[in-house]
Amino acid sequence: MGVGDILRCYDIVIVGGGPAGLSAAVKAKNSGVDSILIIEREEELGGVLKQCIHSGFGIHIFKEELTGPEYADIFINKVNDLGIEYKIDTMVLSIDNEKCLTISSEKEGFVKIKAKAIILATGCMERVRDSIGIFGRRPSGVFTAGTAQRFINIDGYLVGKKVIILGAGDIGLIMARRMKLEGAEVVAVVEKEDCAGGSYRNVVQCISDFNIPLLLKHTITEIIGKERVEAVTICEVDEKGIAIKETEKKYDCDTVLLSAGLIPETELAKNAGIQVGEKGGIKIDDLKKTSEPGIFACGNVVKVHDLVDDVTIEAEKAGENAAIYVKANN
């Protein structure tokens, strides 16, 4: 079968098998749509939740604190119990104006599938070094916080022994505690703003309780090292966020974790001609519809949510409305 041939048609195709995609699929199935396919690029369903082994998920929906894998498994089990089809280790390369998706996998190669409705649940991605303007060489030992989290929690690989973290959002705070628990020295968490961006609970439980220095109104200005990170320079910043050069200090470390925020992953949507809002996420209406007929979106591809519970609630609305759309256009 060639790439121009359509392998199969579905009522609803969901791009992304994280919490948004799983929740949307379950809701669509329970709304009376039988032919549903989830496409996930990773080797298993669950998205980023599979590497988030800390508790704090599900408080609003399930009234108890769950770990990320526990939360994901609830919906993975529902998907399996309902017989919803999914493809893992599969990339969606493009979506055309006829709602045909070109997909690629090692198992099937390049094929096309067609949908009556599509739900985009592609999540978000981390800001990388180039987007936050850190100068210096490119030695090993520089990771985004999420990549480090995956290495430690899934692969069992400790990324460093003497760590500095840039960014005091929730993932930066959580990774500071995680590195400490694994036996690494956390030299400091560095934050450009005058307060941590993460929750007060995480500031207390991840920073204060472990006596980890939190340098507010500071930033990393240079990464030093040839083969491996050897040190960084850190400066105070003024009210405009500009580094005050005379306050520069050198801190020895072998690892830098970048926790500089998350941005919706909208490349697939943009290439399909779907409108993106001013804040970078896919633009949707109250029914979770995008600018393209029959294409819906939910979760962190719309905006970065603080709570996975809110992702689930939004995704369920997308799944329900996609089901209504399919029934109305049969």
HELIX and SHEET records of a PDB file:
HELIX    1   1 PRO A   19  ASN A   30  1                                  12    
HELIX    2   2 GLY A   47  GLN A   51  5                                   5    
HELIX    3   3 ILE A   59  PHE A   62  1                                   4    
HELIX    4   4 GLY A   68  ASP A   81  1                                  14    
HELIX    5   5 ARG A  129  SER A  131  5                                   3    
HELIX    6   6 ALA A  145  ASN A  153  1                                   9    
HELIX    7   7 ASP A  170  LEU A  181  1                                  12    
HELIX    8   8 TYR A  200  ASN A  202  1                                   3    
HELIX    9   9 VAL A  203  ILE A  207  3                                   5    
HELIX   10  10 SER A  208  PHE A  210  5                                   3    
HELIX   11  11 LYS A  245  THR A  247  5                                   3    
HELIX   12  12 GLU A  267  ASN A  271  1                                   5    
HELIX   13  13 GLY A  299  VAL A  301  5                                   3    
HELIX   14  14 VAL A  308  ALA A  328  1                                  21    
SHEET    1   A 6 GLU A  85  LYS A  87  0                                        
SHEET    2   A 6 ILE A  36  ILE A  39  1                                        
SHEET    3   A 6 ILE A   6  VAL A  15  1                                        
SHEET    4   A 6 GLY A 109  LEU A 120  1                                        
SHEET    5   A 6 CYS A 100  SER A 105 -1                                        
SHEET    6   A 6 THR A  90  ILE A  95 -1                                        
SHEET    1   B 5 GLU A  85  LYS A  87  0                                        
SHEET    2   B 5 ILE A  36  ILE A  39  1                                        
SHEET    3   B 5 ILE A   6  VAL A  15  1                                        
SHEET    4   B 5 GLY A 109  LEU A 120  1                                        
SHEET    5   B 5 ILE A 295  ALA A 297  1                                        
SHEET    1   C 2 SER A  55  PHE A  57  0                                        
SHEET    2   C 2 LEU A  66  THR A  67 -1                                        
SHEET    1   D 2 CYS A 124  GLU A 126  0                                        
SHEET    2   D 2 LEU A 262  PRO A 264 -1                                        
SHEET    1   E 4 PHE A 135  GLY A 136  0                                        
SHEET    2   E 4 HIS A 218  ILE A 224  1                                        
SHEET    3   E 4 ALA A 231  GLU A 236 -1                                        
SHEET    4   E 4 LYS A 249  ASP A 252 -1                                        
SHEET    1   F 5 VAL A 142  THR A 144  0                                        
SHEET    2   F 5 THR A 255  LEU A 258  1                                        
SHEET    3   F 5 LYS A 162  LEU A 166  1                                        
SHEET    4   F 5 GLU A 185  GLU A 191  1                                        
SHEET    5   F 5 LEU A 214  LEU A 216  1                                        
END                                                                             
